[in-house]
Amino acid sequence: MARVVLASLAVGFLIAFPGCSSGGPGVIKVTGQVTFDGTPLPEGTITFKRAGDLKAFSGEIKNGAYEVPCEEGDMVVEITASREVPGKFDTSNPGVKAPLKEQYIPAKYSTATTLSAKVDSGHKNFSFDLKSK
């Protein structure tokens, strides 16, 4: 009985989150580089959202490089990253002193992005040079 429940949950998860698949028909491996003020972005997240239905495909950015399985289409691109704020801590949980983090990528690349990409079999490598100002 437990196996049936677990299998049902797994299938439900795959149906509910189709943009997170790692392969399949019509999926293209999109790669590229992300720099921030001329240096590779150490860590972050890049998300390609299809313009028509906002279906999303995300991946991690490590040392400026990313690889995201993505379907073809006109995409809006969002890039986010956070870093620790020196000397500031979150003490909202009693007995826990966690470093405070801030999102530092400007809104024009993240929450109010102006970045876009047209993904297809001939266009699957996109580099983004972000500026703090």
C-alpha positions in Angstrom: 0.0 0.0 0.0 2.8 2.4 0.9 4.5 1.8 -2.5 1.3 2.7 -4.3 1.0 5.9 -2.4 4.6 6.8 -3.0 4.3 6.0 -6.7 1.1 8.1 -7.0 2.9 11.0 -5.3 5.9 10.7 -7.6 3.6 10.7 -10.7 1.6 13.7 -9.3 4.8 15.6 -8.7 6.0 15.0 -12.3 2.7 16.2 -13.7 2.5 19.2 -11.4 6.1 20.4 -12.3 6.7 19.8 -16.0 9.2 22.7 -16.3 11.6 20.9 -13.9 12.2 17.9 -16.1 15.8 17.0 -17.1 15.0 15.8 -20.6 12.5 14.5 -23.1 11.0 15.5 -26.4 11.4 19.1 -27.4 13.9 19.8 -24.5 17.1 21.7 -25.4 20.1 22.0 -23.1 20.6 25.8 -22.8 24.0 26.9 -21.6 25.9 30.1 -21.1 27.8 32.5 -18.9 26.7 35.2 -16.4 29.0 38.0 -15.3 28.3 40.7 -12.8 30.3 43.9 -13.3 32.7 42.0 -15.5 33.4 39.0 -13.2 31.7 35.6 -13.3 28.7 35.4 -10.9 29.8 33.1 -8.1 26.4 31.6 -7.4 22.9 32.3 -8.4 19.8 31.0 -10.2 18.7 31.6 -13.8 15.1 31.1 -14.9 13.8 31.0 -18.4 10.0 31.7 -18.5 8.1 31.1 -21.7 6.5 34.4 -22.6 3.1 32.9 -23.6 2.3 30.7 -20.6 5.1 31.5 -18.1 6.2 27.8 -18.0 9.5 28.0 -16.2 12.9 26.3 -16.5 15.5 27.0 -13.9 19.1 26.1 -13.1 22.0 27.0 -10.8 24.7 29.4 -11.8 28.1 28.3 -10.5 31.3 30.3 -11.2 29.4 32.1 -13.9 28.3 29.0 -15.8 24.8 27.5 -16.1 23.1 24.7 -17.9 19.3 24.5 -18.0 17.0 21.9 -19.8 14.5 24.1 -21.6 11.8 23.9 -24.2 11.8 26.0 -27.3 10.2 29.4 -27.4 10.5 33.1 -26.6 11.7 33.4 -23.0 11.8 36.0 -20.4 15.1 35.5 -18.4 15.4 36.2 -14.6 18.7 36.0 -12.7 18.9 36.1 -8.9 21.7 35.9 -6.4 22.2 36.5 -2.7 25.2 37.2 -0.5 25.8 37.6 3.2 25.6 41.1 4.7 28.8 41.5 6.8 28.2 41.9 10.5 24.4 41.4 10.2 22.5 38.4 11.6 19.0 37.1 11.8 18.2 36.4 15.5 14.5 35.8 15.1 14.8 32.1 16.2 15.8 32.0 19.9 19.4 30.7 20.3 20.1 30.8 16.5 22.3 33.5 15.0 22.2 33.1 11.2 24.0 35.3 8.7 21.6 37.8 7.1 21.5 37.6 3.3 20.5 40.2 0.7 19.5 39.9 -3.0 21.9 42.0 -4.9 21.1 41.6 -8.5 19.2 44.7 -9.8 15.5 44.4 -10.5 16.0 45.0 -14.2 17.6 41.5 -14.3 15.5 39.8 -11.7 12.0 40.8 -10.4 11.4 43.4 -13.2 13.6 41.7 -15.8 14.3 43.2 -19.2 16.3 40.1 -20.3 15.0 37.8 -23.0 16.1 34.9 -25.2 14.6 33.0 -28.2 15.4 29.3 -27.5 15.5 26.9 -30.4 17.8 24.2 -31.7 20.0 26.9 -33.4 20.0 29.2 -30.4 20.9 27.5 -27.2 23.9 29.4 -25.8 23.2 32.8 -24.1 25.6 34.9 -22.1 24.4 37.8 -19.8 26.7 40.6 -18.7 24.9 42.2 -15.7 25.8 45.7 -14.3 25.2 46.9 -10.8 24.4 50.4 -12.0 
